[in-house]
Amino acid sequence: MTVGEKITLSVIKADIGGWPGHSSVHPALIEKAREVLARAKEEGILVDFHVTHCGDDLQLIMTHRKGVDSSEIHGLAWKAFEEGTKVAKELGLYGAGQDLLKDAFSGNIRGMGPGIAEMEITLRKSEPVVTFHMDKTEPGAFNLPIFRMFADPFNTAGLIIDPNMHMGFRFEVWDIKEHKRVILSTPEELYDLLALIGAKSRYVIKRVFPKEGHRIPKDEPVAVISTEKLYQIAGEYVGKDDPVAIVRAQSGLPALGEVLEPFAFPELVSGWMRGSHNGPLMPVPLRHSNPTRFDGPPRVVALGWQINSEGMLIGPVDLFDDPAFDWAREKALEITDYMRRHGPFEPHRLPMEEMEYTTLPGVLKKLSDRFEPVE
């Protein structure tokens, strides 16, 4: 493999057992996944891989030449999760296999529970990539930071001063309730984009593409986010989606520091305890990605990689393991205290329309015959 050839980067994650509760992943699950992926690498299915976790989600990071939506790669991930679930059940871990919402693999892992972010890219001379891993929140949590990376000149100076970025980017936005999508260009459709993605529980950024004339082909994504909605798959609440994302950096794209800068602001996101509360997104090093306070607050980890000319993953660098993000963490804890003081009241608790898959409908049904007209 050489510069100019295609490589696919896949990040596939699932919660197959928490240790304890919803806090972390037991090392035995990580080791089992490594065994499965190591065999696949020996067999030539994978070029390279890395296994890690964020909170209670097992994270598989893989390079290969099979393209996106490969049944072979998705089947491999499913096998790793199934084997890990067996270990989780033996250990009595909490919610063993909870993200595996189907009984058997059917050719594609989408819609089966795990979250997926994949991109097939043409290797540049130097290919820096960041994989982001969130816990205790939903895909819309990426809307604000991805927007800032690729459309906000107050965050990304390159949009103003780099001639290779000045033309802007195209955003693929999904309506995850109606299962539709639209592509909007920035800066010319900036306000239309914001009108949608500000409603982050429904409209989520799925991919970002360059425009015609960029050095990267216009049909090749430069950012991709998992958009799986577990409650829509399962029909009941089984956990938040704990999304992942892949972002390419440098050389006509946001610099590494521009990719990370949005997370210096601990935005409010949905999820946290029981998936039913709003709270701050806290950027943390991997060792601090085990949410415990009220099962939170929500976490995000950033792992930095260079993909070399052979498709090997050179890394990771734990990018939020930096005192420059200490203020963001302190502010997140301050916001945590403020939000927790609200207890079961909005805006800490999610609004009614987002509580559909909790016990709230049962409470309303129980009380339905006790409601009386107001004169």
Salt bridges, closest charged atoms under 4 A:
GLU35 OE1 - LYS32 NZ 3.28
ASP48 OD1 - LYS41 NZ 3.16
ASP56 OD2 - HIS22 ND1 3.21
ASP56 OD1 - LYS136 NZ 3.41
ASP57 OD1 - LYS13 NZ 3.45
ASP69 OD1 - ARG110 NE 2.56
GLU72 OE1 - LYS66 NZ 3.28
GLU83 OE2 - LYS86 NZ 3.34
ASP99 OD2 - LYS13 NZ 3.80
GLU118 OE1 - HIS74 NE2 3.12
GLU118 OE1 - ARG110 NH2 3.44
GLU127 OE2 - ARG124 NH2 2.80
GLU127 OE2 - ARG248 NE 2.93
ASP135 OD2 - LYS136 NZ 2.78
GLU138 OE2 - LYS200 NZ 3.79
GLU138 OE1 - LYS229 NZ 3.43
GLU138 OE1 - LYS240 NZ 3.46
GLU172 OE2 - ARG181 NH1 3.14
GLU172 OE2 - ARG207 NH1 2.93
ASP175 OD2 - ARG202 NH2 2.98
GLU178 OE2 - ARG202 NH2 3.80
GLU188 OE1 - LYS211 NZ 2.94
GLU212 OE1 - LYS218 NZ 3.11
GLU220 OE1 - LYS6 NZ 3.18
GLU220 OE2 - ARG248 NH1 3.06
GLU228 OE2 - ARG110 NH1 3.62
ASP241 OD2 - LYS229 NZ 3.75
ASP321 OD2 - ARG287 NH1 3.03
ASP326 OD1 - ARG329 NH2 2.85
GLU334 OE1 - LYS331 NZ 3.28
ASP337 OD1 - ARG293 NH2 2.77
